[in-house]
């Protein structure tokens, strides 16, 4: 008579303690009732213990991270506030699927959006992968304000360093009369942007162009909008692993983080209509450095605004707009330093 074979327990994590926690949870699924909320709380606890960075997901919350991954795996609608779905019973198979997503997030510090291949930007869903920066530009709370201020001549917009295309595509969705060029040096990034163009049926108004900044651009625009790399080398090197899982080319921009911004300021005026405008996100440190570097340039600075539309009292300048006529007055030497 054959001896009964011992059940083989497959490892769910290379970390023994975490693996034990996962299997303990699955054992509970087999022998008692476990709910969606139970697995969310487990995932949240593990993410905190392993010092995952929230990576600006939702309201910058690891609890929202665990919540989203669980509901995504279970094919349930995502809601930030507690819902009746949280009390639903879990099967062992369902729990296992959720655990696999949690482990990707925890062990490899992969941003949520790369795991699900979807990101939400101003209420619109975008396809993303590891070839593009996760959409999070803070300028989206001011899009309607920006669009109203433009003196339209040819109704053309250039989204420079576009990545997933979320900025340019969102503007096209908000304003049906404009045509948008999505420009990026990265061919894989533009492949992502094309998927998003097609998903929104905007092929007639939005197109992708491969170019190193303005190198292959021969048109003029009413608006050039950009969220370029603006992280300094030192800041990038000290950043959490979540950020290092994003394309370095989309984040790091030299010793001060201003290498690309200098080039954009020097050449944008050649691609703007007479009353055109340049709008750029440069971050808090970038804003401080630009103010010092270009004291005479007429930047209009904007502070971080919450999705609710409110600006906190401690908010700091982080993006600017500049008129084409003011850029015409800017003289930049070969080292991109104002003189």
N, C-alpha and C positions, 0 to 999 in steps of 0.2 A: 504494500500500500504506500502510495506517495505521501511524503511529509508535506503538510500545508506550507506554502511559501509565504514568507514575510512580505507584507505590502510595501511596495517601493514608493517612497515619498519623494516626488520630484522637487528639486530646489526651485523656489520662486525668487530667491535673492541670493547673491553671493555673501551677503551679510547674514551671519548665522542667527543673530538676535531678531532681525527683521523677518527672516525666513520662518522662524519659530512663531512669531506673532501672526504672520499670514496663515500658516497652517492651523493655528489655534482658532482663528476666525472661521476658516473653512469647516473645521470640526463642529463649531457651534451651528453653522448653517445646516449641517447634516442632522444634528440632534436636538436643535431648539430653534425658536424663531429669531431671525435677525432681520433688520430692516435697512432700507437705503440710508437712513440717518446714522445707523450704527457704523456702516462702512465708511461714510463720510467722516465721522468723528475719528475713526481709526486712521484714515489717511491723513487728516489734518494733524493729528498727534505725531505721526511719523515724520511728516514734512517739517514740523517745528523742531523735532528732536534732531533731525539731520541737517538743520540750518539751511533749508532751501530758501532762496530769495524769491519774494512774491513776483518779481519781474513785471510790476505794474499791471498785473492781471486784475481786472475788475476794479475794486477800490483798494488795490494793492494788498490783497488778503489771501493768505494760504488756505483759510477756510473756504473762500470762494473757489479757489483752485481745486480743492478736493471735491467740492460740491459739483463744479462743472464737469470734471472728469468722470465722476460717478454717473451723473445724469446723461452725459454724452454716450458712455458705454452702454447704458441701459436703454438708450433711445427714448429718453423722456425729455419733455421741454424744460429748458433751463430757466429757473427763476431765482433771482437773488434772495428774495424773502422766502421763509419756510412755507412749504406747501404740503398738501395731502400726499404728494408723491413720496415724501420723506418717510412716511409710515408704511410704505409698501414692503411686503415680505420679499426677502432675497433667496434665490436658489443658490446652491453651491456653484453651479456653472456661471451664473451671473456674477457672483462675488469674485470668482476666479478672473473673469474678464476685466473687472474693475481693478483688481489687484495688479494685473499686468500693466495697466496704464499708470497706476500709482508708482510702481517700481521704476518705470521709465523716467518719470518725473523726478524721483528721489535719487536713484543710483547714478543717472547720467546728467542730472540737472538740466534736462531738456525743457524748454519753455512749453507751456500748455498748448499754444497754438501750433507748434510743430507736431505735437502728438495727435491732435485732432485734425490738423491741416485746415483749420478754419479760424478766422479772426473777425471780431466785430468792430466796426469803425463808424461812429456816428449812426448806429442802428443798422448799418448795412453789413452783410456777411461777405468776407473775402477769402478766397483760397490762398493759402500760404504754405511754403515749405522752407527748408533750411537755406535756400538761396536768397531769401529776402529778409530784411529787418521786420520784426513783428510790428504791425501797425499800432502806433501809439502817439503819433504827433499831437501835441496839445493845441495846435492851431485850429483843430476842427470845431472848437466852441465859438470861433469867430468867423467861420466861413461866410455866413450870410452878411455879416458886417463888411467883410472884405469885398464881396461881390457887388454890394451896393455902392461902394466907394470908387469902383473902377469907371473910368471914362472910356466907354467902349468905342473902338474904331473899326476893328476887323473881327471882333468877337473870338479872338484866339488866345489860348492859354497854354503855357509851357510848364509842365510839372517836371522839374529837373531833379535828378537822383531819385527817380520814382519808385524803385523797388517793386512792391506788389501792385502799384498803381492806385492805392487807396485814396490818396489825396486828389489826384486829377480826376479819377472816376467819380468820387463823391461830389466834386464841383460840377461835373457834367450832369449828374443826377439832380443837383439843386438848381442848375441853370440850363434849361433846354436849348438856349440859343447859342451856346458856345461850342467851339471845337477845341479839343485838347490833344496836345502831343505829350506822350509819356516818354521821357528820355532817361536812359541809364547806360553806364559803361558795361554793365554785366549782361551778357546774353542770357544766362540762366534766369536772371531776375526778370527780364523782359518776357520770357516764356511764361512766367507766373502771371505777369501783368496781362498778357494776351488772354489767358484763361478767364481772368476777371472781366475783361472787356466783353468777351463772348457771353459770359454768364449774365451780364446785364444788357446784352443786345445793343451795345454802343458802337459797333463797328463803323457806322457811318459818321460818327462824330469824334471818336477817340482812336488814336493810332500810336504804335510804339516805334521809337527811333533809337538805334544804338549809337551812342556818341559819348566820348570822353568830355563831359560838360558841353561846351558849345562847338566842339570841333567839327561836327557834321551838321550843325544847325545853320540854315540859311534864311530863315523866316524872321518876321518881327511879330511881337505879341503885345496884347494889351496888359497881360499879367504874366509874370514869371514867378512861380511859387516853388519853394524848395525846402526840403528837410534833409540837408546834406550831412555827411559825417562831420561831427564837431567835437569829438572826444579827444583829449590830449593823449599822447602816448603813455604818460605816467598814469593817467586816470584809467585808461584801457587796461594796462597791465595789472592794476590793483582791483579791477572789477570782478564781481562774482562769476562763477562758471556759467550761469544762465546766459550772460551777455557774451561770453566767449563761444557759446554755441551758435550765436548769430554771425553773419558774415562780417569779418573784421573790416573789410573794405567799406561797409555801410556805417561804421562807427568811428574808427580811428582816423585822425587827420593831422598828424604831425605833432611837434613838441607842444604847441599851444592849442591844438585842435582847430586851427584856423586856416590850414593850407588851402582847402577848397573854397572857403568863404572869401579869401583874398582874391582868388581867381574869378569867382563869380562876380564880385564887386567890380573887378577891373574890366570885365567883358560884357556884363549884362546890358549896359547902355546901348551896345551895338545891335541888340536883339529886342529892344523895346520900342513901341510906337512913341510918338511925341509926348503923349500924356500917359504913357505906360507906367507900371509900378512893379517893383521887386518886393516880394515878401519872403522872409526866410526865418526859420527856427534855428537858433544857435545855442540854446541852453543858457543857464545862469552865468557860468564861468565865461562862456563865449561872449555874452553881452558885456560883461565887465571889461574883457580884453579889447573888444571892438570899440567901446567908448573911449578907452585910453589911446587906442591906435589911430582912430579917425575922429578926433575931437571936433572937427569942423563939418563933418558930414551930417546932413539933416535926416538922421534916422528918426522914425516915430516908433517908440518902444511900447511893447505890450507885455503885461504881466500874465502869469499863469491864471487861467480862469477855470473853475470847476465845471463839470458837465451841467450843473444846475444853473450856470451862468454867473455865479457869484465869484468875486475875487477876494481871497483872504487877505487880511491886513498884513500878513507876513510874506505875501507873494512877491516875487522878484521878477524883473525884466528877463525875458527869455526869447522873444522873437521881435522882429522889426519889419517895417515897411519903408520903402524909399522911392521917391519919385524919379522918373527917368531924367528929368531936367537937373536934379541934384546930382545924379550919377555922372552927368556930363561934366560937372565941375571937378570931379574926382580925378586927380593925377596920381598914378601909381608907378613907382620905379620898378626896376627889374627884380627887386627883392620883395615886391608886393608891400612895400611900406609907404604910407602916405607922406608926401612932402609938400 
